[in-house]
Amino acid sequence: MPIVKYPRATEPLWHEWDRKAQKCGLRHTVYAVNGDQYTGEWLDNLKHGKGFQVWKRTRAIYSGDWKFGKRDGYGTYSIPDPVTKEYKKVYIGWWKNNKQWGYGEMCYPGNERYAGEWSDGLRSGWGRLQGRDGSSYEGQWLQDRPHGQGTLQLPNGNWYEGGWKDGKKHGPGKFCYLDKGQLLEGLWEADTPKCGILIDFGRDEAPAPPQYPIPKIELADPDGVLAEAWAVFDDSQKK
């Protein structure tokens, strides 16, 4: 009986090329079409693990963790200084889905700094902002604005402690005017005090006290009616 031999089936070359193109594991620098470059680990053709990214247009760099093609985990984002061309760190902290998420520290132009919690790329949770003018806020945040309870310290030493809403003083709080030697304690709405008690303290040491002290409030009772009524009430309580 004759034996027929069939030629061994060979795999098309493009199969091998495709496997090589699907990046997995640690690779040397890979350049994108737009000139961006990435050096680090891959999984199923996506950046995954530890890696270093450089964006051609902005020259910004990211060094840290990646997950399925996005910044996820702990990492540092830096940009070059427009004058010195030296790189300065803009954000150091945790990421999720390509956005700041968790605890991190951000440096803004003008030497303004924030250290605290983030959610979906926005300041949310507890954090402290050091302003470029020397002021500082420490407390709760929601969607990039002070919201909840917090303390604002101004450059001249005055401070506010109390409630906040949408970045403005709101709810019960107290404002200390150290420059005037006065303390206002009351209710606030949209940065405006609506009602409260203003008292003097340390007028003699204040650098710019008001011309006149706050007068004491005394209950007028020229006929002594209230005094007599109080005496009657006091006697009834003793029996």
Secondary structure, 3 states (H helix, E strand, C coil): CCCCCCCCCCCCHHHHHHHHHCCCEEEEEEECCCCCEEEEEEECCEEEEEEEEECCCCCCEEEEEEECCEEEEEEEEEEECCCCCCEEEEEEEEEECCEEEEEEEEEECCCEEEEEEEECCEEEEEEEEECCCCCEEEEEEECCEEEEEEEEECCCCCEEEEEEECCEEEEEEEEEECCCCEEEEEEEECCEEEEEEEEECCCCCCCCCCCCCCCCCCCCCCCCHHHHHHHHHHHHHHC
